């Protein structure tokens, strides 16, 4: 199997010594204090959970029905902590660590997990998981645990990994636009260009305006991975990944494949086949263009297409989104990047070891198959309602409490259940077809599970800053394509050679 790249490390503004103070017993000696080890009104043990990116909604209190339901079944009362509006998740997590306001269990952001592991601030879980979280331990594949061990210097398990055994992302295209213009699904890059030209010139959205954007992406060249994938470039949401090229693992952002992909994207930009505002598009602007019936081809998450598709239908009642099999570029092997396992999902700070059994008991509740339906739908009247005998998830709202979910283990069977249970009946086959197409083109990359520690000392290499700069300037015409060759030399001299050596050593260890 092949492996994955983890999240970026953001430098911690903290003294790690604060994580290592021998204060593990202090919380237990003071039940109910801010450390979260005390008992709540229900008599359940409190566990503080930090989870970022929770979306719209207020934080639940101890009397929330969702909180109480879980407490009654586990003896654990969760207290949810999430990133405040306007804050950046990794910075907020770093602030909590620096101020010693640590949760009992956290989802690491921005590579925090490697900093904690390297400095002794993460709790090893090897012995705790089988005892207190048997469903987590047994349901996550052994290969994933092996990848997690490869990310620590002592070979121990310091975090529970995300495991996603179906492709998450896919090239998407407006099938109704193809049908309206009498076009077939493109099989080569030349055919794809002809499709984009027709989208540009023949008014497929039918509003009488030349406002169609044949394909589009976001600032820094993100979320247009399909344009790189045609040239065999391993990309993840616009970040070059590590994969095998010429028989050894290399950074995709310095390969000949990438050079040819950038030439292709530059041509699309010049011909106005690529949205010329791509490098200005914030995420919400990019998404609004898709929702508003303006974009013909893009790259995103099939599992999350429902709300976007419903918004599209308000302007285009006949809209239909399909996954596009990757058009082939001559001389290159096209593939959709798949990262299946190894990305950090949950970890426990070393200073919270006294409450670790309860934190793991809470986590195990969500990994217990008996609770899968509750994990998807929550409680009736709180997270879902029943219409025509089907459970329908209620939309989020500012005044509605958030509900904690902790499982991030997805198989093809899980995904089919999710589609059948959470999508309208007339949309289910559309989404299933997307996964069938993307699965056929997907390949797990060699860098799946790569620890962020390989970038230590080289933040510009880790942040992809050098790559994003040269990509942007070449595509918009500020630099010629020859500037790519100078960039490769600069990347190597700026730490790329050292990082590459570390990655290759890690890869050899994993393969053994």
N, C-alpha and C positions, 0 to 999 in steps of 0.2 A: 504493500500500500504506500501511498505517497502522502506528504505532510503539509502543514499550514503555517502561515506567518501570523504571529499574535499582534496585539495592539501595541501602539507606540508607547514608549516610556516618556512621561512628562516629568521633568526634574521636580523632586519633592522639596517644598519649602518647609523643612522640618529638621529636627534633630532626632535621628533614629534612636538615640539613647532613650528618648521618651517612651519608645515602644518596648524597650528591654528592661525597664524598671521592674523590680521584683514586687509587683503590685497585684499579682494574679489573685491573691487571697483577700485583698482588701474589699472587693465588691461582695464576696460571699459573706464577709463579716458585717456588711451593712446592707441587708436586704432592702430592695426598693430604692436604692440610690441611683444616680444617673448612669452607672455602669450597666444597668439592665438586668441584674441577676436576681432582683427581688420578686416578690409575689404581687400580682395585681389584685384587684377587688374580687376577682373570681376564684382566687386561690391558685391560679395557674402561674407558672414561672414565666417571667418576661424575657423576651429575646428581641433585641434591637436589630433590625435588618436594614442595611443600606442598599437601595436599588435605584439607579439613575434612569433617566428617560422614561418616566412613568406616565407622561402625558397629562391630559386635562383631568382635574379633580382635586378634592381636598384630602388631607391625610386622615385615615380612619382612627377613631378613638377606641378605648377599651370596651365600650358598650356597643360597638359596631357589630351587626349580626354576623358578618363574615369573620371577624376576629373571634367572636364568641363561639362560632361553629367549630373552628379549628381548635380553639382552646379546650372545648368539651371533649374532643377526640384525641388530643395529644397531651393535654396538660401544659401546653405552651401557648402563651399569649404574645402574639407578635406585635411589635411596635415598628411601623414602617417609617423609614427616613428616606427622603429623596431630594434631588437637587432643587433648590429654590428657584423660582422664575428669574430669569436673567443671569443665572450663574452658570459657569461651565463645569460639567460634571467632575472632570479630573481635578480641577482646581479646588472645588468644594470638598472632595474626598481628601485631598492633601491638607486642606485647612482643618478638617476634623482630626486627622492624624497628628498634625502639629500641635493642636490644642488638647490632645489626649482625650478627645470626645469620641472614642472609637465605638462602632457598633459591635455586636456580638458576631455577626456574619455579614460579609459585604461582597458585592459584585465589584471586582477590581476594574478600574478604568485607566486608560492611558499608560499601561505598563506598570502600574503600581505594584502588581503582584511580584515582578522580578526584583524591584527595590526591596520589598519586604522580605522576600526569600533570601536575597544576598546579605541583608543586614540582620537576619535572625528574627525579624518581626512577624513571621508567618508560622502558624502552628502546623506541625506535621500531622497528617490525618490517616496514615497507614493503618494504625491499630484501632483508631476510633471509628472509621467508616464501617467495617464489618459488624461492629457491635451496636452502634447507635443509628446507622443508616444502611441497613442491609439491602433495601430496594435500590438505593443509589449505587451501592457497591456491586450488586448483582446485575443491574440492568445496563450499566455503562460497559461497553466492550473492553476486553483486556487490552486491545491495541491502544485504546485511548488512554488507559492508565499508564501504559508503557511510554507514551509520548509525554505525559505529564511528568513522569520520573526523569525523562531525558532533559527536562527544562530546569532541573535543580542540580546544584553541584554535588550533593550527597545522594542523589538518586531517590529521594523521598517524594511522597505525594503531598503537595502543599495547597492544592486547589482541586475543586471538582470541575471537570471540563464541560464545555458545551459540546454536544454531539448532534450533528445534523446530517443524517444519512441519505438525504435527497438533495439535489441541486437547489440552492436558494434563489439564484438569480438567473435571468434569461433575457435574450434579445426579444423584444416585443414589437409587434407591427399591427397597424390598422388593417385588418383583413377586409373590412367593408370598403376601405379606400381602394385596395387592390381589385376587389370585385367590381366596383363602380367604374374603374378605368380599364377593365378587361385584362388585368395583368396577372401573371402567375407569380408564385412565391419565387424570389430570386435564388439561383443556385451558385452563382459566381459573383465576385466583386463587380465585374463589368455589368452584369444583370442588375445588381443592387443599385449601381449608379443610375442606370436607366429608370428604375423604379423611383428613385429619389427625384430625378428630373421630372417625371410625370407628376409626382406629388407637388413639386414646386410650380409647375406650369398649368395644370389641368383642373384646378379648383375642386379637389376631391371632397372638401368639406361643404361645398355647395353654397357658400355665402356670397358668391360673386366678387370676392376680394382676393387679391394675390397675397394672402397672409399665412399660407401654410408654411410650416417649418419641417422640411423633409425628415431631418433627424436633429437631435438636440442633446446637450450635455450641461454640466454645471461648472461653476468656477473651479479653477485649477485643473480642468480637464477631467473632472470626476463624473461618474455615472454615465459614461459612454463606452463602457468596456467592450461592447459588441464590435466597435470599430478596430480595436486592438486585437480582439479574439480571432478575427478573420486571418490574422497574420501569426497566429500561434503564440501570442503574448499572454503570459499569466498576469492577470490584473484582478484586483479586488476593490470595487468601488472607486476606481481611478488610481489606485496605488499599485505600482509594479510589485510583483511577488517574486519568490525564488522558485525556480523550476530547473529541470534538466535541459541544457542546451549544449550541443556538441559533446555529449557524453558525461557532463558534470554539472552539478548544481550551480546556477549563476543567477544574478539579479537580472530580471527581465528588462529592467530599465536601461541596460547598457548593451543589449544584444542587437544584432543585425535585424532580427524580427521587429524590434521596436523602431529602428530607423525607417524601415519600409512602411510600417503602420503610420508613423508620423507624416511621411510623404503623402500617403493616401488621404489622411485627415486634412492636411494642408490643401490638397486639391479640392476636397469637399467644401472647405471654408471659402476658397476663392470662387467656386461656382455657386455659392450660397445654397448648397445642399445641406450643409451643417449650419444650424442656427448661429448667426454671426454675433449673437449676444451670449453664446455659450460660456465664455470666460468671465462674464459678468453675472450670470444667473445664480442667485441664491437658491437654496433648496425649494423654498416655498414658491418662488417665481417660476422655476422650472416645472414644478408640479402643476401650478396653475395653467401653464401653457398646454400641458397634456390634458388636464381636466376640461379645458375650454375648447377642445376639438381643433387644436392647431398643429399638433405634432404627429407625424406619420410613423416614426420608428424610434424606439428608445430602449433603454436597458433598465430593468427593475425587478421587483419581487413578485412573482405570480401569486404567492400566498396572500399578499396584501393588496391585490388589485380591486377588491370589491368596492370600497368606498370611492376610489378614483373612477372606476367604471360607472358607478351609479351617477357620479357628478357629470360624466361625459354624456350619459344617456339623456340628460335634461336638454342638451343642445343637439344631440345626434341620436334619435330614437333607434336607428338601425346600426349603431356602432357595434363593432365586434373586434375584440383584441385576440390576437393569436401569437404564440411563440414562433419566432422565425428560425428555422434551421440555419445554422451559420453559413453564409455564402463563402465559397472557397477562393482564396487568393492563390494564384499559380505559384507552386514551389514551397508552400507553407501548409502546415497541418493546423487547421482551425479547431478550437475547442473552447468550451465554456469552463472557466475556472471553478473548481469545486474545492471547498475547504470543509472537511467533514468533522474533524475532531481535534481536540488539544487546546482550543482557545479557552482561557480562564473564565469561569462562570461564577464560582463561589469560593471564598476562602475565609478563614477565621484568624484574627490577630492572635499572636502568641499571648498577649496580656489578657485574653478572654478565654483561656483554656478551662477555667472552672465552669463556665457556662457552655462549653463546646458540646457536651452531650445533648443539651436541650436544643441548641442551634441545629445540630444534625438531626435530631428527632423531628424538628419542624420541617427541615428540608426533605426528610424521608417521606413525610406525609404526601408531598406532591409527586414523589417518584413511585408511590404505591399505586399499582394499576387500579385498585379498587376506588381510588379518588380521581381517576382521569377525567371523568365527566364533570365532577365538581371543579377541577382545575380549569376546564374549558369554559364552563358556563356560570360557575358560582351559584348564588342563591336566587330563587325566583323572587321577583319584586325588587331585588337589589342589583343583580348583575344581568338578569335575563327575565323575559316574560314568555308565556306560552301562547302561541297563535296557531290556530288550526292544528293543534296537537304537536307543534314543533317549538323547541326552545329557540328564542330569538334574542341575541345579545343586545342589551340596551346601549344606546350611544353614550359616550362620555359627556360629562357636564361639569362646569366649575364647582357647582354646589353638591356634586355627588361624590361620596368617598371612594377613593381608589381601593382596589382589591389586590392583595399580594398574590403573585404567582411565582413559582421558583423553579419549575421543571424546564429544562432546555435540552431535551432528548427527543429527537424526531426521526421516525422511520417512515418509509413509504406508506405503511399501514396507518400510522398516526396522521399523516398528511391527508390521506383519503378520508379518514373520519372527520378531520377538521373541515374539509371542503364540504362533505355531505351534511354536516351538522350546522355549519355557520354560514353557508352560501345559499341564496335563493335557488330553488330547484332549476330555474331556467339558466343559471350561470354555472352550475356545477361542472357540466361537461366541458365548457370552455376552459375552465381552470385546470381540470384534469388533463386536457389535451396539451396545455402549456407545459405541465410537468413531464409529460411523455416526450415532447420534443426536446426540452432542455436536458432531460436525462440522457437521451441518445447522444447529445453533443458534449456532455460534461466529462471532465477528467480531473481526478484528484491530483493536485500539484505536489511536487517533491518537497516544497517548503511547508506543508501542512503540519502545524505544531511547533514551528520554529520559535524558540524563546527569544523575547525581546532583549535579553542580556547580551546577545551578539553585537548589539549596537553601542554598548557601553563606551563612552568617550567620544562618540561620533554622532551628535544630535542631528546634524544636517543630513547625514546619510539616512538616519532613521526616519526623519520627517519627510523625506522625498523632496526636500526643498530644491535641490539642484535639478532634479528631473522636471518638476513642475514648471520651473522657470524656463528651461530650454524648450519644453513642449509648447508652452504658451507663446513664446516669442517666435518660434518657427511657424506655428500654425497661423498666427495672425500676420505674419510677413515681416516682423522686425528683424529676424535673422534668417539666413539661408539654411538649407538642410545640412550643409557642410559643418555648421556650428555644432551639430550633434556629435561629430567626431572629437571636437575639442572638449565638449562636455564630458565624454567618456573618459578622456585623459584626466580631466579635473576631478571627476568622481573617484577614480582610482587613487589619485594623489591625495585626496582629502579624507582618506580613511577607508575607501571602498575595498582596497586590496586586503587590508587587515580584517575587515568585516567578512569578506568573501572567504578568507582562510578559516575564520571561526565557524562560518556556516558549513563549510565543507567538512570540518572536523565533527560538528554536530551530526551531520547527515550520515557520516560513516558510522558513528556510534549508534544511531537509530537503526540503520540497516542491519547492524549485527544483532 
